[in-house]
Amino acid sequence: MSSIDYSQKIPNNVNLSDDRTLQRALEQWQPSFLSWWDDMGPAGSQRHDVYLRTATSVDPAGWATFGHVKMPDYRWGIFLNPGQAERKIHFGDHKGEAAWNDIPGEYRANLRRIIVTQGDTEPASVEQQRHLGATAPSMYDLRNLFQINVEEGRHLWAMVYLLHKHFGRDGREEGQALLQRRSGQEDNPRILQAFNEETPDWLSFFMFTYFTDRDGKFQLCALAESAFDPLARTTKFMLTEEAHHMFVGESGVSRVIARTCAAMNDLKTDDPGRLRAAGVIDLPTLQRYLNFHFSVTVDLFGADESSNAATFYSTGLKGRYEEDKRQDDHQLRGQTYKVLAVQGGQLVEREVPMLNALNEVLRDDFIKDSVSGIGRWNKVIEKAGLPHRLSVPHKAFHRNIGSLAGARISPDGRVLSQAEWDANVGQWLPSAEDRAYVTSLMGRVVEPGQFANWIAPPLMGINRQALNFDYVRFA
C-alpha cells in the first residue's frame, strides 16, 4: 500500500485497522502526544494557518500536497516505504538470509535501544526550537521552521509505532518516556547531549539544521540498511522528509553569507566592528558558529572505538551509509580502519578493527558530505569577489566523546597546552559577546515579502510560490 489512509484517526499506510490492539494502544498515546505538542511545540503558533506540506503517499513521484493548515490539526501518522517480498540481509553475520519482519529475541534489547535513541532526537529538536518563531527573520523562514517542527513530530510517530507494534509493554512505556524527557532539563534530559543544547537564535538554527540534521541523514541511512525490515522501510521514508530540513540549513546560512558579502562590498571593509555596526553577521563570527555546531555534531556519532557499533553491524541491526556501494565482504572480518589518538603531544593514527570503528566510518562519511556543502557557501563568497573562505575544523577539535574527549586541539589539528587553548578559544568558538550580538539582531519580521537586514531573500519560494506569498496566516 503506497497511498495513505486519511479517513483514519491516525493516518497510516500500514493497515492499522487490521490490528485493533495496536490501533487502540496508539490512539491512547495520541492525546499524550497532542498534549506534549501544546506544551512544547512552537510557542504561540496554535491558531496560525501555515502553508505546510503533508505526506499523502510514499510514491517518490508525488508524495506530498501543500496547503494552509492549523498546526494542531496537522495529520501526523505512520508511513512506511513499500516492502520488498524477497528482501535479503546484505551485511553482517546474517548476510544472505531473508530480512526479518519480527525481531529475533536475542536482538530485542539492542534494537529497542537504537529505536528509542533515534526517537528521542525528534521531539528534542522541536523543544530546542520552541521559541524561535518569536524572532523569525521572515514569514518564509517562519513557515520553514514550522514545517520542520511538524515533520520532527511525525518522525517521533514513526519510532513510536515500531515500539508499540514490536515491543509490547516495554515499547508502550518507552513511547510515554519519549514525551516525558525534556531538552536541557536537569532531572530528565534528552539522551544525546547535542539535543540538550539551546538553539537561541536563527543562526544557531540554520547551523543546527545543516549539521545536526545531516547527522540525522547519516544515522537514518545506516538504519535503512537494517535487517529488521519495518525499521528499514520506516527510515527510508523519513529520509524523504529530512532532505528539506538540511535544505533549510544550507540555504539559510548561504543567505546570511550573501547579505554579509553585500555589506562588505558596499562598505568596502571586512572589519567585524564596522560590519556589526551595519547590522550583519561578520564572517569570523559565522566561522565560530560553524566550528561549534560541527564539533558538537561530530560527537553525536559516538566513540571512535565502539563494541556496540560492532555488535549492531554484525547482528544486522545497523549498516553503513550506502552499504550496497561498498566494495568489500560486508562482514568486515580482518579489516581495519584508522582512528585518531593523542600520543606524545601529537595526533597519531592507529589501526583498529573496522567493526569497532564503524562510528568513525560514519563520522568520516558525514564530514565529507559537510565539506561539500561548505564549498557551496564559499562559492557565494567567491561570486561576491571576496577572498575569504569558510572551512570545517579538524575532526579532533572541541571533542567531548571517545579517546579525543577533552583533548585541546586547534581547528588546524595541532595539539595545544591548556594555556594555549585558553588564549585562543575566543577566536575559534562563539563568545558570550558573539552570542549577545547575534541575539541583538533577532527582531521579528513577518510582513509578506519582507526580510530582516542580516539575511538575504531566498532565490525562490516554497512550492513555486512568490516570496510575498502568505506562508503564515495569523489569527
ABEGO torsion letter per residue (X at the ends): XABBBAABABBBAAGAAABAAAAAAAAAAAAAAAAAAAAABBBGAAABBBBBBBBABABAABABBBBBBBAAABBBBBBBBBBBAABBBABEAABGBBBBABBBAAAAAAAAAAAAAAAAAAAAAAAAAAAAAAABABAAAAAAAAAAAAAAAAAAAAAAAAAAAAAEAAAAAAAAAAAABBBGBAABBBABAAAABBBABAAAAAAAAAAAAAAAAAAAAAAAABABAAAAAAAAAAAAAAAAAAAAAAAAAAAAAAAAAAAAAAAGBABAAAAAAAGBBBAAAAAAAAAAAAAAAAAAAEBABBAAAAAAAAAGABBBBGAAABBBAGAGBGBBBBBBBBBGGBBBBBBBBAAAAAAAAAAAAAAAAAAAAAAAAAAAAAAAGBABBBBBBBAABGBABEAABGBBBBAAGBBBBAAAAAAAAAAABBBAAAAAAAAAABBBBABBGBBBAABBBBABBBGGBBAABBABBBX
